[in-house]
Amino acid sequence: MTSPPGIPDARPGSGLYYGLIGAVVLVLAAAFAWAAGFVAPGRLTQSMFIARFQSIDGVHPGFRRNHAKGVCVTGWFDGNGAGSALSDAAVFRPGRSHVIGRFALAGGMPFQSDAPATVRSMALSLTAPDHSIWRMGINNIPVFPVRTPQEFYDFLAATRPDPATHAPDPARVGPFLKAHPATAAALGLLKARTITPGFADDTFNSLDAFLFTNAQGTTVPVRWAMVPETPPPADPAATGPDHLFDALLGDLSHGPLHWHLMLTVGQPGDPTADPTKPWPADRTTIDAGLLTLQTAEAEDGGPCTNITFDPLILPHGIAASDDPILPARSAVYARSFSGRAGETKPPSAITPRQIAGDHNG
């Protein structure tokens, strides 16, 4: 996949302009961050980020600050041994790891209506037989729209919806994209992505690069994706404020859902510090095993409620790359949890009774 030439048209009436209506929500999908005090010393503070987030999505006590609308899921991951060629992590050895996860929509609005173009996330916590833990937050977009925390902060301001039109102001968006061609190219890729009817038939990507080290001490950069295996048929005409989640719960009521964990191996020169840039499509991929999700429960006391899906909670054999987004994402999860832990939360939008598919493993 290659970036589109030039800077996309962001004038009113253009496809990119209307696509940018959801760009703020889109960026929040990857859960940016503030650390305990500063993201960038002397420039960005946590209070600055909090104020900007709340000015966009409002204040919703008790909910996650991003990915506020979601549902818990549980299941398992069966490693097939192939991933051990890249990493010594126990999760890749033949055997079963326990999984607690969460499906969610991007943004800090817990009662937003489901919309096809809103970025969807799959968050997972895998506990291997040796009790090591691997957590991840992966999204159904091909790349991340910005490269650094500072760009993220500025992008939020540039794409903030105008109160009168409820759409980004082209007078702010245009200059930002001209000054940030990497974001312009990334937004072009996001606009061109295939949008599937639901969670069950979607592919979820790591976006960031990580470093995998095998038993022989060889280290390679890796990105990964959860790719669905023969998902159930979806109704592309489904509507309703919760139709994406309704379809997910309906699918699980008929049986487990499955995704293959596909590891993509980077080569010298492939960017590891810039998540706006895709790797070439011809890179080697390895099918490392099968994710099975069987049960769904509400976040109101469900198994994922008190889990922070921090992407830097990694097992031996996996380490962070030089991508500056990773420590930022890690910080926001911790800050979000500490903020919501002491708040009184109303019931979530998605409050199913426990739904379990037929156990087949």
C-alpha positions, 0 to 999 in steps of 0.5 A, a space after each residue: 500500500 502506498 501513500 497518495 501523492 500530494 496533500 489531499 483536498 480538505 475543502 468543504 465538499 471534498 471526501 477528505 473534508 467530510 472524512 475529517 468530521 470523524 478524525 478526532 474520534 479516529 485519533 482517540 482510538 489509539 489512546 494518546 497520552 499524558 504522563 504524570 506531569 509532562 508528555 514533553 517537559 516544558 511543553 505538554 502537561 496532563 492538564 492541557 490534554 485533559 482540557 482538550 479531551 473534555 472540550 471535544 467529548 465532554 465529561 463522563 464520570 466513571 468511563 474510560 477517557 477513550 474507547 468509552 463505549 464497549 463490552 467485555 469478552 473472554 476466550 483463549 489463544 492457541 499458540 501453534 509454535 510458529 511465532 517462536 521463530 521470532 520471539 521466546 514469549 511463552 504465548 507463542 509456544 504450542 499451548 493455550 493462553 487465557 484471554 480477557 478482552 474488550 471491543 469498543 468504539 473510539 472516542 470518549 462518548 460512552 453513549 454515542 450511536 454506532 457508526 460504520 466509519 467510527 474506528 473500532 478497537 479490540 483490546 486483549 490481555 493474554 495470560 500464558 501458561 507460565 503466567 506471563 501477560 501480554 496486553 494490546 490495544 489494536 484498531 481497524 485502521 491501517 496506520 495512525 494519523 500522527 507521529 508524535 504526542 505534540 502532533 496529536 495535541 495540535 491535530 486535536 485543535 485543528 480538527 475540533 468540530 466547529 460548534 455551529 457546523 459540527 464539522 472541522 473548520 477547513 481554515 484550520 484543517 488545511 494549514 495543518 495538513 500542509 504543515 504535516 504531510 505525513 498526516 495528510 498521507 495517513 488520512 488518505 489511507 484511512 479514508 481508503 480503507 475497507 469498512 466491514 459491517 461489524 466487529 466479527 469480520 474486521 481486521 485489527 492492527 497493532 499500528 505500532 512496531 515492537 521488537 521480538 527476540 527469539 531464543 537465539 537472541 535474534 531481534 526483529 521489528 514486528 507489527 501484527 494483526 488479528 485477521 478474522 477466520 470465516 466470520 458469520 454473515 453480517 447484515 450491511 443494512 443493520 441500523 440502530 444506536 447499538 447495531 454493531 454491538 447487537 450484531 456482535 452479541 448475536 454472533 457470540 450467541 451462536 458460537 465462538 468467533 475466531 481470529 488468526 494472529 498474523 505477525 509481520 516481520 520488518 526489514 532494515 529501513 522499515 519505519 519503527 518510530 513512525 506509525 503513520 507509514 505502512 510497511 511494504 505489502 510483501 513483508 514476511 508474515 507468520 500465522 502464530 495461532 488462533 484467538 477464540 472469543 466465546 463470552 460477552 459481558 457488560 463492563 459494569 462489573 465484567 472481567 475487563 472492567 478493571 483492566 488497563 490494556 497498556 501496550 507496554 505490559 509485555 512478556 519476555 521476548 517482546 519489547 517496545 520499539 522507538 515509536 514515541 506513541 507507545 509510552 504515550 499510550 501507556 501513560 494515558 491508560 494509567 491516568 484514565 484508570 486512576 481517574 475513573 476508579 474514584 468516580 460513580 459510573 452510570 450503567 453502560 450503553 451495552 449491558 448484556 446478560 452473559 452470552 456464551 457461544 458453544 464451547 468447542 475447545 
